[in-house]
Amino acid sequence: MQKLPILLLGTVIAASVHSTMLSAESAVTIVLSEELDIVDPCEASRSNVGRVVLQNISETITELNPTEGLKPRLAKSWEDLGNGTWQFKLQPGVTFSDGSALTAEDVAHSLQRIKSKSLTCEIGAKFFGGMELSTNIVDDLTIDITADPAQPILPLLLSTVTVTPAETAMDAYVKTPVGTGPYIFEEYARGQHIKLSANESYWGDKPAVESATYVFRSDSAVRAAMVAAGEADIAPNISLQDAVDKNMDYSYPNSETVYLRLDHNVAPLNDVRVRRALNHAIDREAFVGTILADGILLATGMTPPSTIGYNHSLKPYSYDPEKARALLAEAKADGVPVDAEITLIGRTNNFGNVLETMEALLAMYQDVGLTMKLKMVEVAEWLEHYSKPFAEDRGPEIVEAQHDNANGDPVFSMFFKYASDGLQSGLSDPTLDTMIATATALTGDKREAKWAETFQYIHEELVADVMLFHMVGFSRVNERLDFAPSIRTNSELQLSQISFK
């Protein structure tokens, strides 16, 4: 074998080391609190999936920016044609990571897929429940989309729709997502990591981050320590007690609402007096600045106060354990089985100090005489209790959940949370179904007023759930990055928005 001259050999070694250093400098490691059970883009509205997939691998038709409002993404423009139909012009020159060109056919297929009866896609169930979508392909880059009933904010709704190739199966989840985004899904070693690499044929601006590795650690202190030690670059979600470094830690009001979903179809939760008692049994103020952060707000509705129609006149239920006991006694006297064992179900690592929060809630409920047990489960099992179809032989269940709505309108929450046919609704009320449908079709001041009326009906008359908190988020970011978490960080973490100092 011919030997390289010493000077040339040194140059080769130096170049190799320099290339490796550049590669390491442009790579990031993100430590997440829970592992992904699924990676299909049509499930990207779930926070654990969205943090990896949304806008990194799979892009949406439009995009909602927290500060700039609705912006083009895969659609470069749109026009209201009337009668529920909008026309969208797609960006030219966009390709999927498999090399195929993005066309209107892919958009039509993606819209059909999220509503497929052969596949439960959360994007379709969450944001397009109660409506039918139809499409007309005008040409390769032009598509008409019609919603029935008409949706005056259809372009905003489409900011949730991830686009996949027309060949994507309609009846099975994908294991290796193919998208148009700036990154390619490279590897998923279950229980260990996910790796993304730069999409060299990406149609948009080249991002500073060239690759990303996602690792999973359930302990908040471990996640924070990994960033501090340089083993990771971002921990999107850490607990209050771990957010102690002013140079790396960020605190911000996020778009998450924590609540307890009540199953109205199983006694004793089908009695409104029991539901009122469940609300009066909770000392919400006791959580603020202790288990949970200063700055969290007591919630009276499913969406954060920044959404239109949020009813600011509503008050949280007072902490009144004596009233709770009296309501339970009254229901028991009428034959309601208030002594039945109720299962309180929490989602492991859903937010910082979720276990401590659930244990405190359990103690408060036991204090007013309820027979209750706590069951903490991982996300896949939690979904079996939270989303339909519910088990027919279930006993009474209360499910802890954290719901994200950073989109500015209750329509992104109300159907699937409260309509009779809603994916995660624990009730069936024809009056509420009508109110949701009416508000969804209105515009302007009338829309805002109807949503406010709907919030009042849910909170005061139905006593649908136990509303708890609008949350504050904590993230730790390594100082080598130029990145500030925002209201969307818990459910979406765009690698293209990260740069290096």
Secondary structure, DSSP 8 states (H G I E B T S, - for coil): -----HHHHHHHHHHHHHHHHHHHHTEEEEEESS--S---GGGTTSHHHHHHHBTTTB-BSEEEETTTEEEESSEEEEEEEETTEEEEEE-TT-B-TTS-B--HHHHHHHHHHHT-TTS--HHHHHHSTT-EEEEEEEETTEEEEEEES--TTHHHHGGG-B---TTS-SSS--SS---SSSEEEEEEETTTEEEEEE-TT-SS---S--EEEEEE-S-HHHHHHHHHTTS-SEES---GGG---TTTEEEEEEEEEEEEEE-TTSTTTTSHHHHHHHHHT--GGGGBTTTB-TT-EE-SSSS-TTSTT--TT-------HHHHHHHHHHHHHTT--TTS-EEEEEETTSSTTHHHHHHHHHHHHHHTT--EEEEEE-HHHHHHHHSSS--TT---EEEEEEEE--SSSGGGTHHHHHSTT-TT-----HHHHHHHHHHHH--HHHHHHHHHHHHHIIIIII--SEEEEEEEEEEEE-TTEE----TTTTT---GGG-EE-
